[in-house]
Amino acid sequence: MNPPADNSQERTAIPDVESPDARSEEQEVAAGRTAATPFFALGSVAFLIACAVAVLIVIVVLATYLA
């Protein structure tokens, strides 16, 4: 039986190359684009809704306490 082939040299022989149309972070910021993703936007909306609900709960509690 032959020993298993060592492919570690083959993997390091090929450099990691970015695609030629890849934009750098500086180019994205200069173009007005940020690293924000749809998940970031969704999280921001969920946070705003949670804050609004918290304010409504505080108003209801104060209204019942003062009534």
N, CA and C atoms as an extended XYZ file, in Angstrom:
201
Properties=species:S:1:pos:R:3:atomname:S:1:resname:S:1:resid:I:1 pbc="F F F"
N         0.845       -1.197        0.000 N   MET     1
C         0.000        0.000        0.000 CA  MET     1
C         0.880        1.248        0.000 C   MET     1
N         0.418        2.231       -0.714 N   ASN     2
C         1.156        3.481       -0.759 CA  ASN     2
C         0.703        4.376        0.384 C   ASN     2
N         1.627        5.172        0.966 N   PRO     3
C         1.217        6.107        2.023 CA  PRO     3
C         0.337        7.200        1.422 C   PRO     3
N        -0.516        7.825        2.242 N   PRO     4
C        -1.384        8.892        1.712 CA  PRO     4
C        -0.544       10.051        1.189 C   PRO     4
N        -1.014       10.639        0.122 N   ALA     5
C        -0.292       11.754       -0.495 CA  ALA     5
C        -0.402       12.992        0.379 C   ALA     5
N         0.692       13.725        0.457 N   ASP     6
C         0.713       14.964        1.236 CA  ASP     6
C         0.417       16.118        0.283 C   ASP     6
N        -0.756       16.704        0.412 N   ASN     7
C        -1.174       17.778       -0.490 CA  ASN     7
C        -0.910       19.159        0.078 C   ASN     7
N        -0.196       19.261        1.199 N   SER     8
C        -0.007       20.563        1.825 CA  SER     8
C         0.814       21.493        0.946 C   SER     8
N         1.789       20.953        0.190 N   GLN     9
C         2.590       21.808       -0.678 CA  GLN     9
C         1.761       22.327       -1.843 C   GLN     9
N         0.840       21.535       -2.331 N   GLU    10
C         0.008       21.972       -3.450 CA  GLU    10
C        -0.876       23.140       -3.051 C   GLU    10
N        -1.390       23.110       -1.834 N   ARG    11
C        -2.281       24.185       -1.387 CA  ARG    11
C        -1.523       25.491       -1.206 C   ARG    11
N        -0.282       25.422       -0.717 N   THR    12
C         0.473       26.650       -0.496 CA  THR    12
C         1.094       27.174       -1.778 C   THR    12
N         1.169       26.356       -2.820 N   ALA    13
C         1.764       26.802       -4.072 CA  ALA    13
C         0.854       27.779       -4.807 C   ALA    13
N        -0.441       27.729       -4.558 N   ILE    14
C        -1.391       28.608       -5.235 CA  ILE    14
C        -1.712       29.775       -4.302 C   ILE    14
N        -1.310       30.986       -4.665 N   PRO    15
C        -1.585       32.126       -3.775 CA  PRO    15
C        -3.065       32.489       -3.790 C   PRO    15
N        -3.494       33.103       -2.708 N   ASP    16
C        -4.869       33.597       -2.645 CA  ASP    16
C        -4.940       34.891       -3.448 C   ASP    16
N        -5.676       34.864       -4.524 N   VAL    17
C        -5.767       36.013       -5.420 CA  VAL    17
C        -7.188       36.540       -5.378 C   VAL    17
N        -7.301       37.862       -5.166 N   GLU    18
C        -8.624       38.477       -5.209 CA  GLU    18
C        -9.039       38.634       -6.665 C   GLU    18
N       -10.324       38.653       -6.885 N   SER    19
C       -10.791       38.867       -8.248 CA  SER    19
C       -10.417       40.286       -8.674 C   SER    19
N       -10.139       40.512       -9.938 N   PRO    20
C        -9.671       41.826      -10.379 CA  PRO    20
C       -10.686       42.941      -10.162 C   PRO    20
N       -11.979       42.603      -10.085 N   ASP    21
C       -12.981       43.646       -9.885 CA  ASP    21
C       -13.340       43.825       -8.412 C   ASP    21
N       -12.582       43.204       -7.523 N   ALA    22
C       -12.851       43.370       -6.094 CA  ALA    22
C       -12.464       44.790       -5.682 C   ALA    22
N       -13.312       45.392       -4.860 N   ARG    23
C       -13.058       46.760       -4.423 CA  ARG    23
C       -12.514       46.744       -3.007 C   ARG    23
N       -11.612       47.656       -2.726 N   SER    24
C       -11.060       47.747       -1.384 CA  SER    24
C       -12.059       48.455       -0.470 C   SER    24
N       -11.806       48.340        0.817 N   GLU    25
C       -12.700       48.989        1.787 CA  GLU    25
C       -12.671       50.503        1.613 C   GLU    25
N       -11.499       51.050        1.302 N   GLU    26
C       -11.391       52.494        1.092 CA  GLU    26
C       -12.231       52.947       -0.103 C   GLU    26
N       -12.247       52.136       -1.167 N   GLN    27
C       -13.059       52.476       -2.332 CA  GLN    27
C       -14.541       52.419       -2.000 C   GLN    27
N       -14.941       51.451       -1.189 N   GLU    28
C       -16.351       51.345       -0.807 CA  GLU    28
C       -16.771       52.551        0.034 C   GLU    28
N       -15.919       52.962        0.976 N   VAL    29
C       -16.244       54.117        1.816 CA  VAL    29
C       -16.277       55.384        0.972 C   VAL    29
N       -15.334       55.525        0.045 N   ALA    30
C       -15.296       56.708       -0.814 CA  ALA    30
C       -16.526       56.778       -1.708 C   ALA    30
N       -17.071       55.630       -2.077 N   ALA    31
C       -18.262       55.601       -2.919 CA  ALA    31
C       -19.536       55.798       -2.105 C   ALA    31
N       -19.400       55.935       -0.793 N   GLY    32
C       -20.572       56.137        0.050 CA  GLY    32
C       -21.190       54.851        0.533 C   GLY    32
N       -20.553       53.743        0.265 N   ARG    33
C       -21.073       52.452        0.722 CA  ARG    33
C       -20.351       52.078        2.002 C   ARG    33
N       -21.085       51.538        2.927 N   THR    34
C       -20.479       51.082        4.171 CA  THR    34
C       -20.524       49.568        4.221 C   THR    34
N       -19.971       49.026        5.276 N   ALA    35
C       -19.942       47.572        5.438 CA  ALA    35
C       -21.251       47.045        6.017 C   ALA    35
N       -22.252       47.910        6.141 N   ALA    36
C       -23.530       47.481        6.709 CA  ALA    36
C       -24.193       46.454        5.798 C   ALA    36
N       -24.701       45.426        6.399 N   THR    37
C       -25.374       44.368        5.650 CA  THR    37
C       -26.871       44.449        5.909 C   THR    37
N       -27.672       43.731        5.157 N   PRO    38
C       -29.113       43.711        5.451 CA  PRO    38
C       -29.405       43.226        6.867 C   PRO    38
N       -28.563       42.325        7.389 N   PHE    39
C       -28.767       41.852        8.758 CA  PHE    39
C       -28.524       42.972        9.758 C   PHE    39
N       -27.544       43.833        9.468 N   PHE    40
C       -27.280       44.981       10.334 CA  PHE    40
C       -28.477       45.922       10.328 C   PHE    40
N       -29.042       46.169        9.158 N   ALA    41
C       -30.209       47.039        9.054 CA  ALA    41
C       -31.401       46.425        9.776 C   ALA    41
N       -31.585       45.125        9.619 N   LEU    42
C       -32.685       44.441       10.299 CA  LEU    42
C       -32.511       44.507       11.812 C   LEU    42
N       -31.289       44.360       12.280 N   GLY    43
C       -31.013       44.464       13.710 CA  GLY    43
C       -31.293       45.862       14.231 C   GLY    43
N       -30.979       46.873       13.432 N   SER    44
C       -31.251       48.252       13.835 CA  SER    44
C       -32.748       48.501       13.938 C   SER    44
N       -33.509       47.991       12.990 N   VAL    45
C       -34.966       48.154       13.024 CA  VAL    45
C       -35.547       47.429       14.229 C   VAL    45
N       -35.068       46.222       14.499 N   ALA    46
C       -35.554       45.465       15.655 CA  ALA    46
C       -35.225       46.200       16.950 C   ALA    46
N       -34.047       46.818       17.015 N   PHE    47
C       -33.674       47.580       18.210 CA  PHE    47
C       -34.593       48.785       18.395 C   PHE    47
N       -34.904       49.485       17.316 N   LEU    48
C       -35.801       50.639       17.423 CA  LEU    48
C       -37.200       50.217       17.861 C   LEU    48
N       -37.686       49.103       17.348 N   ILE    49
C       -39.001       48.602       17.759 CA  ILE    49
C       -38.984       48.226       19.229 C   ILE    49
N       -37.905       47.582       19.681 N   ALA    50
C       -37.797       47.205       21.094 CA  ALA    50
C       -37.779       48.440       21.990 C   ALA    50
N       -37.102       49.492       21.563 N   CYS    51
C       -37.086       50.738       22.341 CA  CYS    51
C       -38.476       51.367       22.399 C   CYS    51
N       -39.190       51.362       21.288 N   ALA    52
C       -40.538       51.924       21.267 CA  ALA    52
C       -41.465       51.136       22.183 C   ALA    52
N       -41.354       49.813       22.175 N   VAL    53
C       -42.180       48.981       23.057 CA  VAL    53
C       -41.838       49.262       24.511 C   VAL    53
N       -40.561       49.426       24.821 N   ALA    54
C       -40.156       49.716       26.199 CA  ALA    54
C       -40.727       51.054       26.664 C   ALA    54
N       -40.710       52.052       25.794 N   VAL    55
C       -41.270       53.362       26.153 CA  VAL    55
C       -42.774       53.249       26.375 C   VAL    55
N       -43.467       52.493       25.532 N   LEU    56
C       -44.910       52.314       25.716 CA  LEU    56
C       -45.214       51.606       27.035 C   LEU    56
N       -44.417       50.614       27.394 N   ILE    57
C       -44.635       49.911       28.665 CA  ILE    57
C       -44.436       50.865       29.832 C   ILE    57
N       -43.414       51.706       29.760 N   VAL    58
C       -43.177       52.680       30.832 CA  VAL    58
C       -44.345       53.647       30.934 C   VAL    58
N       -44.878       54.098       29.810 N   ILE    59
C       -46.018       55.019       29.828 CA  ILE    59
C       -47.242       54.354       30.449 C   ILE    59
N       -47.506       53.102       30.088 N   VAL    60
C       -48.665       52.390       30.642 CA  VAL    60
C       -48.500       52.185       32.139 C   VAL    60
N       -47.309       51.812       32.574 N   VAL    61
C       -47.072       51.600       34.010 CA  VAL    61
C       -47.236       52.906       34.772 C   VAL    61
N       -46.693       53.990       34.243 N   LEU    62
C       -46.853       55.281       34.916 CA  LEU    62
C       -48.312       55.728       34.932 C   LEU    62
N       -49.041       55.484       33.854 N   ALA    63
C       -50.451       55.877       33.801 CA  ALA    63
C       -51.264       55.106       34.829 C   ALA    63
N       -51.005       53.817       34.970 N   THR    64
C       -51.758       53.037       35.964 CA  THR    64
C       -51.324       53.395       37.379 C   THR    64
N       -50.072       53.734       37.570 N   TYR    65
C       -49.592       54.102       38.909 CA  TYR    65
C       -50.160       55.452       39.334 C   TYR    65
N       -50.255       56.384       38.401 N   LEU    66
C       -50.731       57.724       38.735 CA  LEU    66
C       -52.258       57.830       38.698 C   LEU    66
N       -52.933       56.846       38.168 N   ALA    67
C       -54.389       56.917       38.057 CA  ALA    67
C       -55.059       56.642       39.383 C   ALA    67
